[in-house]
Amino acid sequence: MKIKTKFGMAIQVLCILCLVGTTLFILICWNKIPKEIPSHYNMAGEADAMSGKGFLFFPLIMNWLMFLGISVLEQFPQAWNTGVKITRQNRERVYRILYHMIVCLKLSVVLIFSFLTVWHGAYLPFWFFPVSMAAAFGPMVFFMIRLWRVK
């Protein structure tokens, strides 16, 4: 059964490029990063907590760990909660749809955490919250609709 596709592999490459780019950005720009950076933002996008620049390694490490964790999960389609009855006829299609959903969600997580890692402003842009919510929930809605059509 082949569920991995060129689309999925392209998304994987984008994730790795983003993670490596974020890591290199932190390492290369370390001396230019302010000694104190925002470590938490309220719902208005205003920084309401500050930390030393060493805190940047926390979201960076979390980003890598989530990427690796989701990558491991991808390898075990039988562990995925499909929401539909798996039959011999639909198994490959259902798993392929779910695989695409998982890699798209992984890219969303990587992009969101990468942005939060490299953004050092006192305010988050007004568009960040709605865009990050759309990036997180959009693929779920899109692929769940495709999955329900497979039934």
C-alpha positions in Angstrom: 0.0 0.0 0.0 1.5 3.3 -1.1 0.2 6.3 0.8 3.1 8.7 0.5 3.0 11.0 -2.6 5.0 13.6 -4.3 2.8 16.2 -2.6 3.5 14.7 0.8 7.2 14.6 0.1 7.2 18.2 -1.1 5.5 19.3 2.2 8.1 17.3 4.2 10.9 19.1 2.3 9.3 22.5 3.1 9.1 21.6 6.8 12.7 20.6 6.9 13.8 23.7 5.0 11.8 25.9 7.4 13.2 24.2 10.5 16.8 24.4 9.3 16.3 28.0 8.2 14.8 29.0 11.6 17.7 27.2 13.4 20.3 28.9 11.1 18.6 32.3 11.6 18.9 32.0 15.4 22.5 30.9 15.2 23.6 33.5 12.6 21.7 36.4 14.1 22.3 35.6 17.8 24.5 38.6 18.5 21.9 40.9 16.8 19.0 39.6 18.9 18.0 41.9 21.8 19.0 40.6 25.3 15.3 40.6 26.3 12.6 39.4 24.0 8.8 38.8 24.3 8.1 35.3 25.6 4.3 35.6 25.7 1.6 37.7 23.9 -1.9 38.4 25.0 -5.0 38.1 22.7 -4.4 41.7 21.6 -1.0 40.7 20.3 0.8 42.7 22.9 3.9 41.2 24.7 2.9 40.7 28.3 6.0 38.7 29.4 9.7 39.1 28.6 12.5 36.7 28.8 16.2 36.5 28.0 17.1 35.7 24.4 18.0 32.1 25.5 14.3 31.6 25.6 14.3 31.4 21.8 15.6 27.9 22.1 12.4 26.8 23.8 10.0 27.3 20.8 12.8 26.1 18.5 13.3 22.8 20.3 9.5 22.4 20.7 9.2 22.9 16.9 11.8 20.2 16.2 10.2 17.8 18.7 6.7 18.3 17.3 8.0 17.8 13.8 9.7 14.6 14.8 6.7 13.4 16.8 4.3 13.9 13.9 6.8 12.3 11.6 6.8 9.2 13.7 3.0 9.2 13.8 2.9 9.3 10.0 4.6 5.9 9.9 1.7 4.1 11.7 -1.5 4.7 9.7 -3.2 1.9 11.6 -3.0 4.1 14.7 -4.8 7.0 13.1 -8.4 7.6 14.1 -9.9 7.7 10.7 -13.5 8.5 11.6 -14.7 6.2 8.8 -14.9 2.5 8.4 -11.8 1.1 6.8 -12.5 -1.5 4.1 -10.3 -3.3 1.7 -11.6 -1.1 -1.1 -11.1 2.3 0.6 -8.0 1.7 2.8 -5.4 3.2 0.6 -7.5 6.2 -0.3 -8.5 6.9 3.3 -4.9 6.6 4.5 -3.6 8.8 1.7 -6.2 11.6 2.6 -5.2 11.3 6.2 -1.5 11.3 5.4 -2.0 14.6 3.4 -3.9 16.1 6.3 -1.1 15.1 8.7 1.7 16.5 6.6 -0.3 19.8 6.0 -0.9 20.1 9.7 2.8 19.5 10.4 3.7 22.3 8.0 1.2 24.6 9.7 2.8 23.8 13.1 6.3 24.3 11.8 5.4 27.6 10.1 3.6 28.9 13.2 6.4 28.0 15.6 9.1 29.3 13.2 7.3 32.6 13.0 7.0 32.8 16.8 10.7 31.9 17.1 12.0 34.6 14.7 9.5 37.4 15.6 11.0 39.7 18.2 8.5 42.6 18.1 6.6 44.0 21.1 3.4 43.3 19.1 2.3 40.3 17.0 0.9 41.4 13.7 -2.9 41.7 13.8 -3.2 39.0 11.1 -1.2 36.4 13.0 -4.0 34.9 15.1 -6.6 34.5 12.4 -4.0 33.2 9.9 -2.5 30.7 12.4 -6.0 29.5 13.2 -6.9 29.1 9.5 -3.5 27.3 9.0 -4.3 24.9 11.8 -8.0 24.2 11.2 -8.2 24.8 7.4 -6.4 21.6 6.4 -8.5 19.6 9.0 -11.8 20.8 7.6 -10.7 20.4 4.0 -9.3 16.8 4.4 -12.2 15.7 6.7 -14.7 16.7 4.0 -12.6 14.7 1.5 -12.6 11.8 3.9 -16.3 11.8 4.5 -16.8 11.7 0.7 -14.8 8.4 0.6 -17.4 6.6 2.7 
